[in-house]
Amino acid sequence: MSGALRVRRIDSVIDAVGNTPLLRLRVVTKNAPDVPVYAKLEFENPGGSVKDRAALRMIRDALADGRLGRGKTLIDSTSGNTGVAYSLFGAALGIPVKLVMPENVSRARKDIVRAFGTETIFSDPLEGSDGAIRLAKKIVSEDPDRWFYPDQYANPSNPLAHYDGTGPEILRDVGDTITHFVAGLGTSGTMMGTARRLREHHRPIRCIAVEPDAPLHGLEGLKHMASSLVPMIYDPKGHDEIFPVSTEDGWDMADRLAREEGLHVGHSSGANLFAAVKTAERLQREGTPGCVVAIVADRGDRYFSPLRWEKKYVW
């Protein structure tokens, strides 16, 4: 494992994206002692989440090919983390940013994007992320020359960020030992890009996609694909299986990680690690050698409001 890569001199905050560490979990995996489970700590990116990778790649590619030029404002829909990344890199690169977010995203995320000078427009909370997508597209259609609309759900630069970054980093750090990869489905870019790279490895690696087990759920950032607008970048053949996780299991695992591993993570990350631990426990029972790597998408401090899951919430 290359622990020294994060200690380096950089010229810009954008140079801090990537090369996130892998942490082996020891306590929540006590029932699978022979199957290592590693958490890829994406909250170590400067914007605090895995979405830094995709946002930066989408911006860089658009600057390179002229889609994002002088006088244009970046606009996109987001449930929070991609919006934070857009805002951070917009401030660093001098690009104005406007975001469409569901009204019920956490207060922390609203405050963070505003701190970078980003303007926000709120969509109907009852329509979740799909409502934000529809509203963003409506705004762009009314004045297309004003906006650069990266559309994270349809932009091939989103999965490419993970094909070129996340996947190679995992292989560099665990090499031939990895047998399973776990990531949640939101825009699906993390899974699509990382899995494509891992499948090119000379040894088979099973890619497990995590999604909520019901249309109404509290796993912010994840999509229940059967009841949602399916992202254009999503390919159901881009993973080997789907692992449904309940809101309660995702939230409970997030709580356990804080208490038992010192990791305060978001609830989608709790869902990812719930699936990873259950996969490791199955391999342990079967006596099958394995090594599981799961994405920790962000920190838990962005979920302080609401403080707990209540079934009356609609996300």
C-alpha positions in Angstrom: 0.0 0.0 0.0 1.4 3.4 -1.0 0.9 5.5 2.1 3.2 8.3 1.1 1.3 9.4 -2.0 -0.9 11.9 -0.1 2.1 13.7 1.4 3.2 16.0 -1.4 3.4 19.6 -2.5 0.7 20.7 -5.0 0.0 23.9 -7.0 -3.8 23.8 -6.8 -6.6 22.3 -4.8 -7.6 20.3 -8.0 -4.3 18.5 -7.7 -5.5 17.0 -4.4 -8.1 14.8 -6.1 -7.5 11.1 -6.2 -5.0 8.7 -4.6 -7.3 8.1 -1.7 -6.3 5.5 0.9 -7.6 2.0 1.5 -8.4 1.2 5.1 -8.7 -2.4 6.3 -11.7 -2.8 8.6 -11.1 -4.9 11.7 -14.1 -4.8 14.0 -17.2 -4.8 11.8 -15.6 -7.7 9.9 -15.0 -9.9 13.0 -17.2 -12.7 11.6 -15.0 -12.9 8.5 -11.5 -12.7 9.9 -9.9 -14.4 6.9 -11.5 -12.2 4.2 -10.0 -8.7 4.2 -12.5 -5.8 3.7 -11.0 -2.5 2.6 -12.8 0.8 2.6 -11.6 3.2 -0.1 -11.8 6.5 1.7 -13.1 8.9 -0.9 -13.8 11.6 1.7 -10.1 12.3 1.5 -10.7 14.1 -1.7 -10.6 17.9 -1.2 -14.4 18.3 -1.6 -15.0 15.5 0.8 -16.5 12.9 -1.5 -16.1 10.5 -4.4 -17.9 13.0 -6.7 -14.8 15.2 -6.8 -13.3 12.8 -9.4 -16.3 12.9 -11.8 -16.9 16.7 -11.4 -13.3 17.6 -12.1 -13.1 15.3 -15.1 -16.3 16.7 -16.6 -15.1 20.3 -16.2 -11.6 19.6 -17.5 -13.0 17.7 -20.6 -15.4 20.5 -21.3 -12.7 23.2 -21.0 -10.5 21.2 -23.4 -13.1 20.8 -26.1 -14.7 24.3 -25.8 -18.1 23.3 -24.4 -17.3 25.3 -21.3 -16.0 28.7 -22.3 -15.9 32.3 -21.2 -19.3 33.8 -20.2 -21.0 30.4 -19.6 -22.3 29.3 -16.2 -22.1 25.6 -15.1 -25.5 24.3 -14.1 -26.4 20.8 -13.1 -28.8 18.9 -10.8 -27.3 17.3 -7.7 -28.3 15.8 -4.3 -25.3 17.4 -2.8 -21.8 15.9 -3.2 -21.4 16.6 -6.9 -22.7 20.1 -6.2 -20.0 20.6 -3.6 -17.4 19.4 -6.1 -18.6 21.7 -8.8 -18.6 24.6 -6.4 -15.1 23.9 -5.1 -13.6 23.6 -8.6 -15.7 26.5 -10.0 -14.2 28.7 -7.3 -10.7 27.4 -8.0 -10.9 27.8 -11.7 -13.0 31.0 -11.9 -16.1 29.3 -13.3 -19.6 30.5 -12.1 -21.8 27.7 -10.8 -25.5 27.3 -10.3 -27.1 24.2 -8.9 -30.5 22.6 -8.8 -31.0 20.6 -5.6 -34.0 19.0 -3.9 -35.2 21.2 -1.1 -34.7 18.5 1.5 -30.9 17.9 1.0 -29.1 18.4 4.2 -28.5 21.9 5.5 -24.8 21.2 5.6 -24.6 20.7 1.9 -26.6 23.8 1.2 -24.3 25.9 3.3 -21.1 24.3 1.9 -22.0 25.2 -1.8 -23.0 28.7 -0.8 -19.7 29.2 0.9 -18.0 28.8 -2.5 -20.2 31.4 -4.0 -22.6 29.0 -5.8 -26.2 30.0 -6.5 -28.8 27.4 -5.7 -32.3 26.6 -7.0 -34.4 24.2 -5.1 -36.7 21.6 -6.6 -39.7 19.8 -5.1 -38.5 17.6 -2.2 -41.2 15.1 -3.0 -39.7 14.5 -6.4 -36.2 13.7 -5.1 -33.2 13.8 -7.4 -35.4 13.1 -10.5 -37.3 16.3 -9.9 -34.0 18.2 -9.8 -33.0 16.7 -13.1 -36.2 17.7 -14.7 -36.0 21.3 -13.4 -32.3 21.7 -14.5 -33.2 20.5 -18.0 -36.1 23.0 -18.2 -33.9 25.9 -17.2 -31.2 24.9 -19.8 -33.8 24.5 -22.5 -35.1 28.1 -22.0 -31.7 29.7 -22.5 -29.2 27.1 -23.8 -26.4 29.6 -24.8 -26.1 30.8 -21.2 -25.3 27.4 -19.7 -22.8 24.6 -19.7 -24.8 21.6 -18.6 -22.5 18.7 -17.8 -25.4 16.4 -17.0 -23.6 14.0 -14.7 -26.2 11.3 -15.3 -25.4 11.2 -19.1 -21.8 12.4 -19.3 -19.2 9.8 -20.3 -16.5 11.8 -18.5 -18.2 10.7 -15.2 -17.3 7.0 -15.5 -14.1 7.8 -17.3 -12.9 9.5 -14.1 -13.1 6.2 -12.3 -11.8 4.1 -15.2 -8.7 6.2 -15.3 -8.5 6.9 -11.5 -10.4 4.8 -9.0 -9.9 1.4 -10.8 -6.1 1.7 -11.3 -5.6 2.9 -7.7 -7.4 -0.1 -6.3 -5.3 -2.5 -8.5 -2.2 -0.6 -7.5 -2.9 -1.0 -3.8 -4.3 -4.5 -3.5 -3.2 -6.1 -6.8 -4.2 -9.7 -7.4 -5.7 -10.2 -4.0 -9.0 -8.4 -4.8 -11.9 -10.6 -5.6 -14.9 -8.3 -5.1 -15.7 -4.7 -5.6 -18.7 -2.9 -4.0 -20.1 0.5 -4.9 -23.5 2.1 -4.8 -25.7 3.2 -7.8 -26.5 6.9 -8.0 -25.4 8.4 -11.2 -23.8 5.0 -11.5 -20.5 6.5 -12.7 -18.4 5.1 -9.9 -19.5 1.5 -10.6 -19.5 1.8 -14.4 -16.0 3.2 -14.7 -14.3 1.3 -11.9 -15.9 -2.0 -12.9 -14.9 -1.6 -16.5 -11.3 -1.1 -15.5 -11.3 -4.0 -12.9 -12.8 -6.4 -15.5 -9.7 -5.8 -17.7 -7.5 -7.2 -14.9 -6.1 -10.6 -15.7 -7.9 -12.2 -12.7 -11.7 -12.2 -12.3 -13.2 -9.5 -10.0 -16.9 -9.6 -9.1 -18.5 -6.2 -9.1 -21.4 -5.7 -6.7 -23.8 -2.8 -7.2 -25.6 -1.5 -4.1 -29.1 0.1 -4.4 -31.9 0.8 -1.9 -34.3 -2.1 -1.4 -37.4 0.1 -1.9 -38.4 3.2 -3.9 -39.0 5.3 -0.8 -35.8 5.2 1.2 -33.3 7.2 3.3 -30.1 6.4 1.5 -29.4 9.8 0.1 -27.4 9.7 -3.2 -28.4 6.2 -4.1 -31.1 5.3 -6.7 -33.7 2.5 -6.7 -33.3 2.0 -10.5 -36.6 0.3 -11.1 -38.5 3.3 -9.9 -36.2 6.1 -11.0 -35.0 7.9 -14.1 -32.3 5.6 -15.2 -29.0 7.5 -16.0 -27.9 7.3 -19.6 -24.4 6.2 -18.5 -25.8 3.2 -16.6 -25.5 -0.3 -18.1 -27.1 -3.2 -16.2 -24.3 -5.4 -17.7 -21.7 -3.1 -16.1 -21.8 -5.1 -12.9 -22.2 -8.7 -11.9 -25.0 -8.4 -9.3 -27.2 -6.0 -7.4 -27.2 -6.1 -3.6 -30.4 -4.4 -2.2 -29.9 -2.7 1.2 -32.6 -1.3 3.5 -32.4 2.2 4.9 -32.2 0.7 8.4 -29.2 -1.6 7.5 -27.3 1.3 5.8 -27.9 3.7 8.7 -27.1 1.0 11.3 -23.8 0.2 9.6 -22.9 3.8 9.4 -23.4 4.1 13.2 -21.3 1.0 13.8 -18.5 2.3 11.6 -18.4 5.4 13.8 -18.5 3.6 17.1 -16.3 0.6 16.2 -13.9 1.8 13.5 -13.7 5.5 14.1 -15.2 6.2 10.6 -18.0 8.8 10.5 -19.4 8.1 7.0 -22.6 8.9 5.1 -25.5 6.4 4.9 -24.8 5.4 1.3 -21.3 4.4 2.5 -23.0 2.5 5.3 -25.0 0.6 2.7 -21.9 -0.1 0.6 -20.0 -1.5 3.6 -23.0 -3.4 4.8 -23.0 -5.2 1.5 -19.2 -5.6 1.6 -19.3 -7.1 5.1 -22.1 -9.5 4.2 -20.2 -10.6 1.1 -17.1 -11.3 3.2 -19.1 -13.2 5.8 -20.5 -15.4 3.0 -17.1 -16.1 1.6 -15.9 -17.0 5.1 -18.8 -19.5 5.6 -18.0 -21.0 2.2 -14.3 -21.3 3.0 -13.6 -19.3 -0.2 -10.6 -17.0 -0.3 -11.5 -13.4 -1.0 -10.7 -9.7 -0.6 -13.4 -7.1 -0.8 -13.0 -3.4 -1.6 -15.9 -1.0 -1.1 -16.3 2.7 -1.8 -16.8 5.1 1.1 -18.4 7.9 -0.8 -18.3 10.7 1.8 -18.3 11.7 5.5 -21.2 11.6 7.9 -21.0 15.3 8.8 -23.1 16.2 5.7 -26.0 14.3 7.2 -26.4 16.1 10.5 -29.9 17.2 9.5 -32.0 15.1 9.7 -30.2 13.3 12.6 -32.0 10.1 12.1 -34.1 8.2 9.6 -37.9 8.6 9.9 -40.3 6.9 7.6 -42.2 10.1 7.0 -39.3 11.5 5.0 -39.5 11.2 1.3 -36.1 11.4 -0.5 
